[in-house]
Amino acid sequence: MNKNVGALDRAVRLILGLVIIGLGVLYQSWWGVIGVVPLLTAGIGWCPPYALLGISTCKVKESQS
């Protein structure tokens, strides 16, 4: 499993996940559980839809020859 979530994307996912969970707690709604998904993808650095669509926000490392 190659990482396909870059640093900026991970930060946005982390913040978004926390906001969604916080709103779920604030409004006492189970919809806040959805916030776990962006937190999980930020934590592992891999997003299944990105993999299916061939998207990667990771910077490509230059190979040394």
N, C-alpha and C positions, 0 to 999 in steps of 0.2 A: 504494500500500500504506500504509494508515493504521496508526499505532502503536496497539496494543491491550494492551500490557503496561506496567503502572504501575511506579513506583519501588520499592515494597516487593516486588512480584511479581518484578521484575528481580533484586533483591538475593537473594531466596530461591532463584531459579533459578541464580544465580551460585554461591552456596554449595553448593546441592544438586549441581550439575554437578561442582564441584571434589571434593566428597566421593565421588561415584560414581566418578570417575576415580581418585582416591586409593585407594579400596577395590579397584578393578580392578588397580592396580599392586601393592598390598599382597598380594592373593591371586593375583597373576599370572594374571588372567582377562581374556579379551577382552570380557567384559560391561562393563568400565569404559569402553569406547568409547561406550556409551549416554550417558555424561555429557556428551558433546559437544552433544547435542540441547538440554538446558537452557542450556548456555553460549551456543550459537548464538542461541536465542530471546531470551536476556537481552541479548546483544550488539546485535541488530538491533531489539529492542523490538516484535517482531511474532510472534504465535503462530498457526499455521494452524488448529488446532482451535478456538481462541477466535474466529477469523474465521468459521468455519463455523457456530458456535453463536451468534454475535452477542454474544459476551461481550467486555467491555473493562474492565480494571482501571485505566485511565488516568483521571486527574481531568479533568473537562470544563472547558474554558476558557470563562469567561463572555465573551460578546460585548459590545462597547461600542457603544452606539447614540447 
